[in-house]
Amino acid sequence: MGLLKKLTQLTSQNGAMDVVKPETVEKPKITYHEDGYKVSEDCSGNTHNLQSSLGALYQAFEKKCKEDFIDQERLKQPYIAELKGKKTTLLNKDEELGRLEKKVDGINVEIDGLNQDCRKVKTNPEDYLVDVDKKASAKFWIGISFLLPLAAYIFVFYISTSFSAFFREFDPDTSLFQGMFDPQALSKAYEAGWLELVFILFIPFVFFALGYLIHMFQEKRSLANIFKIAALFVITFVFDAILAYLIDKKLYDLNKTFDSEAFDISVAFQSVSFWVIIFAGFVSYIVWGLVFDFVMKEHADRDKIKAFIKERKEAIFEKERKRTKTKEQVTKIEDEVSKTKTRITELQNIIDGFILPVMNYKSLSTEYLQGWQHYISSALRMGRDEKDALLQECRKTYDKHIKDLEIDTDTYQNKVYTKTL
């Protein structure tokens, strides 16, 4: 271990350490090979001494590396440069993360506003420029309560009057009301044949379709549509007049005498029952059409609110999709920030620690071992086999020393010892 001691002092022949003043004594130059040879000579190549000598050699080398600030600065330069880059990256990521978090907060505010719009538009539609009547919902249900019974009445009326006008045979005792309404109209039509049944069943739907067309024409006011509406009313009135004429004629023929005039249009116009049948159907149909038109208009107002809410819901869906995407970006950047901070900590610990030039140490320690073995093979007095065994033991001791230091690899030049170590 003479070379290690001579890093700061010289060793006298009797082993005493004499401090040498640099200004008065020139430090002798000695190689690691020579140092290994001399120490091996002092202890007759004992492997236990080799183990402790290698340990001292490493400690002296490590201390010298730690105290060589200029070399350490050079070795740490890549880590210092990486640390600066990571800090810059961290600042940029923090700024980006802040922008994305503000973006998420803004989207949350927008979603809350859209949800409030969906709740408030029903009570205050004018605040959202939705032109509807606040009482549209109540009027709609009131109209429905009138429309359904009227529709049922018209359905029964036209089934019965159609059957009575075209297929029924009246009895002499049949009254006007009985002539208009026959409670067994469907069963009698079924017995008469499926064509009769289909005819009287679908007659009411013709009138309902006419009422729907009138409503559709009224939505777009034009001179052509006015003529169409008028034509539909005329058609409905004419059909009702035909039904009334046929029913009234059957009733008239049952009660006429030999001196009674033949039933014709002029007689029908003078008959009260003729006009009763017309107005029982046509007037109720007009009322149904007006109520239907009213209900459809109120429903249109309800649809405006529904359309407004649907639009807002679609906007909410898009905002939520955008928020989810932004949150994914936030999570990704947070992971990157976390990894960057971890790496910054690692780099700082490296910079605060020291770097050991592994290959340099392995080179000088190998040279030291060669000097140690040189003495054994050339000057130590013992048999050849014993020398070979001792040389192998020295090599094993050296290999164990290198392995214990965890530098038994040729894959890297420098080994980093962080501050925590």
HELIX and SHEET records of a PDB file:
HELIX    1   1 GLY A    2  LYS A    5  1                                   4    
HELIX    2   2 TYR A   32  ASP A   42  1                                  11    
HELIX    3   3 THR A   47  GLU A   67  1                                  21    
HELIX    4   4 PHE A   69  LYS A  120  1                                  52    
HELIX    5   5 PRO A  125  TYR A  128  5                                   4    
HELIX    6   6 ALA A  136  PHE A  166  1                                  31    
HELIX    7   7 LEU A  176  MET A  180  1                                   5    
HELIX    8   8 ALA A  185  ALA A  192  1                                   8    
HELIX    9   9 TRP A  194  GLU A  219  1                                  26    
HELIX   10  10 LEU A  223  ASN A  255  1                                  33    
HELIX   11  11 ILE A  265  GLN A  270  1                                   6    
HELIX   12  12 VAL A  272  ASP A  352  1                                  81    
HELIX   13  13 VAL A  358  SER A  378  1                                  21    
HELIX   14  14 ARG A  384  ASP A  404  1                                  21    
SHEET    1   A 2 LEU A  10  THR A  11  0                                        
SHEET    2   A 2 MET A  17  ASP A  18 -1                                        
SHEET    1   B 2 PHE A 354  PRO A 357  0                                        
SHEET    2   B 2 ASN A 414  TYR A 417 -1                                        
END                                                                             
